[in-house]
Amino acid sequence: MRIVLTILFFSAVILAGYGFYIIAEDVPTGHLCIGLGVAMLFLVWMPTFIYHRWKGKNVQDYMLNKENIEKMRKYTDNNKL
């Protein structure tokens, strides 16, 4: 998954960079390349990256509920100087 994310990221950046490079000569194609690169970055790469980072994690550990607030209070009370 990490290799796929790396390939997707660099291909989106290269596509947008190529669009900026050719925008002076061929305006419609340059804008198309920039748009496709940005769309690929936000519609394909970002959801894949978020899925990869959150896979196997418990969401309840990151939510503020009564139990987690009590854990934080106990932790800070025990580590005060």
C-alpha positions in Angstrom: 0.0 0.0 0.0 2.9 2.3 0.8 4.3 1.9 -2.7 1.0 2.6 -4.3 0.6 5.8 -2.3 4.0 6.9 -3.3 3.4 6.2 -6.9 0.0 8.0 -6.9 1.5 11.0 -5.1 4.4 11.5 -7.4 2.3 10.9 -10.5 -0.2 13.6 -9.4 2.6 16.1 -8.6 4.4 15.4 -11.9 1.1 15.7 -13.8 0.4 19.1 -12.2 4.0 20.2 -12.7 3.8 19.2 -16.4 0.7 21.2 -16.7 2.4 24.3 -15.2 5.3 23.7 -17.6 3.2 23.6 -20.8 0.6 26.2 -19.8 2.6 28.9 -21.6 2.4 27.1 -24.9 -0.9 25.2 -24.9 -3.3 26.7 -22.4 -6.2 24.2 -22.5 -4.0 21.2 -22.2 -2.0 22.8 -19.4 -5.1 23.6 -17.4 -6.4 20.1 -18.0 -3.2 18.5 -16.7 -3.2 20.7 -13.6 -6.9 19.9 -12.9 -6.3 16.2 -13.4 -3.3 16.2 -11.1 -5.1 18.1 -8.3 -8.3 16.0 -8.7 -6.2 12.8 -8.5 -4.5 14.1 -5.4 -7.7 14.9 -3.5 -10.1 12.3 -4.9 -7.8 9.3 -5.1 -4.7 9.8 -3.1 -6.1 11.5 0.0 -8.9 8.9 0.7 -6.4 6.0 0.1 -3.9 7.7 2.5 -6.5 8.2 5.2 -7.7 4.6 4.9 -4.1 3.3 5.1 -3.4 5.3 8.2 -6.6 4.4 10.1 -6.7 0.8 9.2 -6.6 -1.4 12.3 -7.1 1.5 14.8 -9.9 1.8 17.3 -11.8 5.1 16.8 -13.0 5.0 20.4 -9.4 5.6 21.6 -9.4 9.0 20.0 -12.9 10.2 21.1 -13.5 12.4 24.1 -15.8 10.5 26.3 -16.1 10.2 30.1 -13.7 7.3 30.4 -10.9 9.0 28.3 -11.3 12.3 30.2 -10.8 10.4 33.5 -7.7 8.7 32.0 -6.3 12.1 31.0 -7.0 13.5 34.4 -5.3 10.6 36.2 -2.3 10.8 33.8 -1.8 14.6 34.4 -2.3 14.2 38.2 0.4 11.5 38.3 2.9 13.4 36.2 2.7 16.8 37.9 6.0 18.1 39.2 
